[in-house]
Amino acid sequence: MTPAIAIAILDRTISRHGQTVLLRRGNTELTVRAFVRDFRPDEIVGGIAQGDSNVVLSPTQIAGTPFVESILRNDKVVIRGRVRNVQSADPILIADQLVRINLQVRG
């Protein structure tokens, strides 16, 4: 699978099944679509706590913004009006190109 195909599939999935969230870094805010789900009980290991959520972002959504370089631990994600703290960000690459960002959020 090429990076372009992976991004296109993710964009289509998020468009159809995702929700609007707000990324916040200090005074900078960006409204994006993301796929949000709670972690399953069998995934609660290591640094994942009950109540944490997985937020999937497409690089298409953050292109040309301050968030494109990295999502930081101090960043926030507002989901359905609830401010959540980014615990970790896992960039997914195919052939050295960013195709997806998985966030673990808490709060």
N, C-alpha and C positions, 0 to 999 in steps of 0.2 A: 504494500500500500504506500502510495506517495504521500508526502506531507500535505499537498493540496487536496487530495481526496479525503484524508483524515479530517482536515479542517472543515471541508464542505459537509461531510457527514455530521460532524459535531454541531456546526452552525444550524443545519436543518433540524436536528434533534432538539437543540435548545430552543429554537424558534417555535417548534410545535409543542414541546412538553415542559419548557422552562418557565421561569417566573422573573419578574423584574426585581432587581436588588440594587442597592446603592453601595458603591465602594467609597470609602472615606479615608483620606490621609490628611490629617490636620484640617486645613480649610478647603482642601481640594476634594470635590465630590464628582462621581461619575455614575450615571445610571446605565446599567447593563442588564442583559438577559443572562440567566444562569440556571443550571440544573441543581436543585437543592434537595438533599435527602438526609434523614437521620442515619447515623451508623446503626447497623444491626447489632444485637447482643453479642453475636459471635465475633464481631469486629472490635469490641471494646477490650483492647489490650494495650500494653505499653503506655503511651502518652494520650490515648483516646479515652475520654470519660463519658459516662452516661449523659445524654443530653447534647453532646457535640453533634455537629452536622458536617456533611461533606458538600462543598460547593464547587461545581465544575464550571470553569470559565473558558471561553474560546479566545484565542489571541486576536481574532477579528474584532471582538468587543472592546479591547483595550489598545488597539493599534493607535499610535500617535498621541498617547496620553502619558502622564507621569508613571502610570502603573505598568507600562510595557516593560520596563527594565526589570522590575521585580515587585512582587507583593510582599510586604514586610510584616513582621510579627506585630508591629504596633498599629497596623492598618485595621480598619473596621469594615464590617459588612452589615448593612441594615436590611433585614429580611422581614417583610410584613410588619414594618414599624419597630422591630426589635433590633437593637444594636448588639452585634456579636463581635467578639475579638478574634482576629486571625491568630491561630496557634501555630500553624505551619502551612507552607506553600510548597507544592510538589510540581515543578514544571515537567511536562512530558514532551520529549523530543523524538522526532523521527528524522533520520539523516541530518542530525544537528539543527533541525528547525523546530521551533516551538509550535506544538499542535494543540496543546491543552494545558490548563492549570487546575490542579486539584487543591482546594483549600480545606483545612480543618478549622472550623470556627466554634467558638464557645461563648456562652453568656446568654 
